[in-house]
């Protein structure tokens, strides 16, 4: 980040970050660094449909109160 004078950066991993890594990023002044671990990465991939495929979909139904309303007809 210093080499290209960036003020913001993202570091991603498919595993996790140590507490020391997170503490180090919190101590950096004048720069914003976001750490994305494997769980967050997977959630983002699912949310944005990136690198994932839909294998099943489910249909949810609820009971219609109007169907059982005795005041009609």
N, C-alpha and C positions, 0 to 999 in steps of 0.2 A: 504494500500500500504506500509506503514511503517513497519507493522508487518512482512510482507514477503520480505521486502527490494526491492519492485518493483520500477522501474524507469518510467514505463509507465502504463497507465490505461485508461479504457473506462467506462463511466457512461452513461447508456441509460435510457430513460423514454418514456412512451407512451404519456405524456403530454408535458410540457415545463419546462425550467429552468428560474429561476428568474435572474434579472440583477445582484443581489448580488452573486448568485452562479457562474455566468460566470466571474464576477470580481475576485472572490476568486480563481478560477482556473487559471486565468491569472497571479495572484500574486505568485503562487507556483513556487519556484526555485528548479532546479535540478530534476524535475519530469515533465513528459508530461502527461497531462490528457485531453482526448477528450470527449466532451459532445455531445451526440446524442439525439436530441429531437424527439418527435413523428412524425413530418413531415419528418425529415431526415430518421428515422427508416422505415417509410412506403416506401419512395423512394428507400432505400437500399433493402427492401424486394422485391419490384417490379423488380428492376434492376437485382437481383440475383435469382429471381423465388423462393423465400423462403416463404412458407406459403400462397402463392397466386395461383389462378387458372385462366386460360384464359377463358373468357366467350364469347368473340367475336374477330374476326380478320377482318381487312379491307384490300381490295385490291385497290391500287392506280394506276390509269392509266393516261397516258399523250398522247397527240396527236402526231402521228408520222409525222414529217416533210417530210420524204421520201415518204410517201403515197401521199402527195399533190405536189410533185416535178414534174412539167410539162416538164422538159427537158428530162426525160426518156420516152422511148417507145412511 
